[in-house]
């Protein structure tokens, strides 16, 4: 049974999503919160496999907190379920390394399929109802790799010969978090391993090779 934690300011939406997930027989909702701040204090205790969040509400967004959840609790995959149809929000989610992104206008079957995919370690998904807005973004992401700042930093450290453990120490994260970032990097760049990712990143200018004082 896949453990899920729900974060949404609307109790009715949390209840509806909870019922949909639990009636499938595949998921167990282990906790709920009104805000991401409230959720952060409970995720470590409840250890969910999946955190379903609306990160884009009102004027601002909580994508920074979403990124923090992923870094602090790397075993909990983050899935954004939102009413936003703004392309910039989708881009922010991709940049933060979110594994799932779905519109609240989706059908129940879409929600279940998307949550199953992300729980099974799949990649970013989106609702067919807003797919037309994001098709060009997805294609561009596939071409460019669309790496987040943290992913570029980690890939740069890989290019300098650092091990996962050394990268973890330098970035103040766990070794498991480093491995999770590297997995997402290879998925985004559509490569088989870190060596290929580094080669392509250098070619595209995502990272630079550090040279010694003689310029070699």
Rosetta blueprint (number, residue, H / E / L):
1 X L
2 X E
3 X E
4 X E
5 X E
6 X E
7 X E
8 X L
9 X L
10 X L
11 X H
12 X H
13 X H
14 X H
15 X H
16 X H
17 X H
18 X H
19 X H
20 X H
21 X H
22 X H
23 X H
24 X L
25 X L
26 X L
27 X E
28 X E
29 X E
30 X E
31 X E
32 X E
33 X E
34 X L
35 X L
36 X H
37 X H
38 X H
39 X H
40 X H
41 X H
42 X H
43 X H
44 X H
45 X H
46 X H
47 X L
48 X L
49 X L
50 X E
51 X E
52 X E
53 X E
54 X L
55 X L
56 X L
57 X L
58 X L
59 X L
60 X L
61 X L
62 X L
63 X H
64 X H
65 X H
66 X H
67 X H
68 X H
69 X H
70 X H
71 X H
72 X H
73 X L
74 X L
75 X L
76 X L
77 X E
78 X E
79 X E
80 X E
81 X E
82 X E
83 X L
84 X L
85 X L
86 X L
87 X H
88 X H
89 X H
90 X H
91 X H
92 X H
93 X H
94 X H
95 X H
96 X L
97 X L
98 X L
99 X L
100 X E
101 X E
102 X E
103 X E
104 X L
105 X L
106 X L
107 X L
108 X H
109 X H
110 X H
111 X H
112 X H
113 X H
114 X H
115 X H
116 X H
117 X H
118 X H
119 X H
120 X L
121 X L
122 X L
123 X L
124 X L
125 X L
126 X L
127 X L
128 X L
129 X L
130 X L
131 X H
132 X H
133 X H
134 X H
135 X H
136 X H
137 X H
138 X H
139 X H
140 X H
141 X H
142 X H
143 X H
144 X H
145 X L
146 X L
147 X L
148 X L
149 X H
150 X H
151 X H
152 X H
153 X H
154 X H
155 X H
156 X H
157 X H
158 X H
159 X H
160 X L
161 X L
162 X L
163 X L
164 X H
165 X H
166 X H
167 X H
168 X H
169 X H
170 X H
171 X H
172 X L
173 X L
174 X L
175 X H
176 X H
177 X H
178 X H
179 X H
180 X H
181 X H
182 X H
183 X H
184 X H
185 X H
186 X H
187 X H
188 X H
189 X H
190 X L
191 X L
192 X L
193 X L
194 X H
195 X H
196 X H
197 X H
198 X H
199 X H
200 X H
201 X H
202 X H
203 X H
204 X H
205 X L
206 X L
207 X L
208 X L
209 X L
210 X L
211 X L
212 X L
213 X L
214 X L
215 X L
216 X L
